[in-house]
Amino acid sequence: YEHTEPVVKMFLERGMLIEINGEQTPEKIAEDIRKVLFLE
């Protein structure tokens, strides 16, 4: 955690990281990923 948290923070600040709720159905997760990647 102490090594990954600064990297996650950096990517979030640079707009290079997205967050997707992983507690959804696989279909909904895939849909959210496609939306973020502008595939839908």
DSSP file (Angstrom, degrees, kcal/mol; ACC not computed):
  #  RESIDUE AA STRUCTURE BP1 BP2  ACC     N-H-->O    O-->H-N    N-H-->O    O-->H-N    TCO  KAPPA ALPHA  PHI   PSI    X-CA   Y-CA   Z-CA
    1    1 A Y     >        0   0    0      0, 0.0     4,-2.6     0, 0.0     0, 0.0   0.000 360.0 360.0 360.0 -44.3    0.0    0.0    0.0
    2    2 A E  T  4  +     0   0    0      1,-0.2     0, 0.0     2,-0.2     0, 0.0   0.766 360.0  41.6 -65.2 -23.4    2.7    2.5    0.9
    3    3 A H  T  > S+     0   0    0      2,-0.1     4,-0.6     3,-0.1    -1,-0.2   0.806 119.0  42.2 -90.8 -33.0    4.3    2.0   -2.5
    4    4 A T  H  > S+     0   0    0      2,-0.1     4,-2.6     1,-0.1     3,-0.3   0.838 100.3  68.1 -85.5 -33.0    1.2    1.9   -4.6
    5    5 A E  H  X S+     0   0    0     -4,-2.6     4,-2.6     1,-0.2     5,-0.2   0.896  99.4  49.5 -58.3 -44.5   -0.8    4.8   -3.1
    6    6 A P  H  > S+     0   0    0      0, 0.0     4,-2.2     0, 0.0    -1,-0.2   0.879 112.5  49.2 -62.2 -34.6    1.5    7.5   -4.3
    7    7 A V  H  X S+     0   0    0     -4,-0.6     4,-2.4    -3,-0.3    -2,-0.2   0.925 111.3  48.5 -69.2 -44.0    1.4    6.1   -7.8
    8    8 A V  H  X S+     0   0    0     -4,-2.6     4,-2.4     1,-0.2     5,-0.2   0.928 112.0  50.0 -60.0 -45.5   -2.4    5.9   -7.8
    9    9 A K  H  X S+     0   0    0     -4,-2.6     4,-2.6    -5,-0.2    -1,-0.2   0.916 109.7  50.9 -60.1 -44.6   -2.5    9.5   -6.5
   10   10 A M  H  X S+     0   0    0     -4,-2.2     4,-1.7     1,-0.2    -1,-0.2   0.931 111.7  46.5 -60.2 -47.3   -0.2   10.7   -9.2
   11   11 A F  H  <>S+     0   0    0     -4,-2.4     5,-2.8     1,-0.2     6,-0.6   0.883 112.3  50.9 -65.2 -37.8   -2.2    9.1  -12.0
   12   12 A L  H ><5S+     0   0    0     -4,-2.4     3,-1.4     1,-0.2    -2,-0.2   0.935 109.5  50.3 -62.9 -45.7   -5.5   10.4  -10.6
   13   13 A E  H 3<5S+     0   0    0     -4,-2.6    -1,-0.2     1,-0.3    -2,-0.2   0.824 111.6  48.5 -62.1 -32.1   -4.1   13.9  -10.4
   14   14 A R  T 3<5S-     0   0    0     -4,-1.7    -1,-0.3    -5,-0.2    -2,-0.2   0.427 113.3-117.6 -88.9   0.7   -2.9   13.7  -14.0
   15   15 A G  T < 5S+     0   0    0     -3,-1.4    -3,-0.2    -4,-0.3    -2,-0.1   0.781  82.6 119.2  70.2  26.1   -6.3   12.4  -15.2
   16   16 A M      < +     0   0    0     -5,-2.8     2,-0.4    -6,-0.2    -4,-0.2   0.248  58.7  65.8-107.8  11.0   -4.7    9.1  -16.3
   17   17 A L        -     0   0    0     -6,-0.6     2,-0.3    -5,-0.2    -2,-0.1  -0.998  60.1-163.3-136.7 136.2   -6.6    6.8  -14.0
   18   18 A I        -     0   0    0     -2,-0.4     2,-0.5     2,-0.0    -6,-0.0  -0.835  12.1-139.8-114.1 156.9  -10.3    5.9  -14.0
   19   19 A E        -     0   0    0     -2,-0.3     2,-0.4     2,-0.0    -2,-0.0  -0.969  18.6-177.7-118.0 131.7  -12.3    4.3  -11.2
   20   20 A I        -     0   0    0     -2,-0.5     2,-0.6    13,-0.0     9,-0.1  -0.991  34.8-111.2-129.2 136.0  -14.9    1.7  -12.0
   21   21 A N    >   -     0   0    0     -2,-0.4     3,-0.9     1,-0.2    11,-0.1  -0.529  26.7-168.1 -67.7 111.6  -17.1    0.0   -9.4
   22   22 A G  T 3  S+     0   0    0     -2,-0.6    -1,-0.2     1,-0.2     7,-0.1   0.413  76.0  76.1 -82.9   1.8  -16.0   -3.6   -9.3
   23   23 A E  T 3  S+     0   0    0      2,-0.0    -1,-0.2     6,-0.0     2,-0.1   0.298  79.0  93.2 -95.1   9.7  -19.0   -4.7   -7.3
   24   24 A Q  S <  S-     0   0    0     -3,-0.9     0, 0.0     1,-0.2     0, 0.0  -0.341  92.4 -76.2 -89.7 176.3  -21.3   -4.6  -10.3
   25   25 A T     >  -     0   0    0      1,-0.1     4,-2.5    -2,-0.1     5,-0.2  -0.364  44.5-111.6 -67.2 155.1  -22.1   -7.4  -12.7
   26   26 A P  H  > S+     0   0    0      0, 0.0     4,-2.5     0, 0.0     5,-0.2   0.875 119.5  54.7 -56.0 -36.6  -19.4   -8.3  -15.2
   27   27 A E  H  > S+     0   0    0      2,-0.2     4,-2.2     1,-0.2     5,-0.1   0.916 109.0  46.1 -63.6 -43.4  -21.6   -7.0  -18.0
   28   28 A K  H  > S+     0   0    0      2,-0.2     4,-2.6     1,-0.2    -1,-0.2   0.886 111.6  52.0 -68.3 -38.8  -22.0   -3.6  -16.2
   29   29 A I  H  X S+     0   0    0     -4,-2.5     4,-2.3     2,-0.2    -2,-0.2   0.938 110.8  48.0 -61.1 -46.5  -18.3   -3.4  -15.6
   30   30 A A  H  X S+     0   0    0     -4,-2.5     4,-2.5     1,-0.2    -2,-0.2   0.899 111.1  51.4 -61.4 -40.7  -17.6   -4.1  -19.2
   31   31 A E  H  X S+     0   0    0     -4,-2.2     4,-2.3     1,-0.2    -1,-0.2   0.922 109.7  49.4 -61.7 -44.6  -20.1   -1.4  -20.2
   32   32 A D  H  X S+     0   0    0     -4,-2.6     4,-2.1     2,-0.2    -2,-0.2   0.894 110.8  50.0 -62.5 -40.2  -18.5    1.2  -18.0
   33   33 A I  H  X S+     0   0    0     -4,-2.3     4,-2.2     2,-0.2    -1,-0.2   0.930 110.1  50.2 -64.2 -44.9  -15.0    0.4  -19.4
   34   34 A R  H  <>S+     0   0    0     -4,-2.5     5,-3.1     1,-0.2     6,-0.7   0.901 109.5  51.9 -60.0 -40.7  -16.3    0.7  -23.0
   35   35 A K  H ><5S+     0   0    0     -4,-2.3     3,-1.2     1,-0.2    -1,-0.2   0.920 110.0  48.1 -62.3 -43.7  -17.9    4.1  -22.1
   36   36 A V  H 3<5S+     0   0    0     -4,-2.1    -1,-0.2     1,-0.3    -2,-0.2   0.866 113.2  47.7 -65.5 -35.7  -14.6    5.4  -20.6
   37   37 A L  T 3<5S-     0   0    0     -4,-2.2    -1,-0.3    -5,-0.2    -2,-0.2   0.370 113.7-120.1 -86.4   5.3  -12.7    4.2  -23.7
   38   38 A F  T < 5S+     0   0    0     -3,-1.2    -3,-0.2    -4,-0.2    -2,-0.1   0.832  74.8 130.1  59.8  35.6  -15.4    5.8  -25.9
   39   39 A L      <       0   0    0     -5,-3.1    -4,-0.2    -6,-0.2    -5,-0.1   0.497 360.0 360.0 -94.5  -5.2  -16.2    2.5  -27.5
   40   40 A E              0   0    0     -6,-0.7    -1,-0.1    -5,-0.1    -5,-0.1   0.343 360.0 360.0-120.7 360.0  -20.0    3.0  -27.0
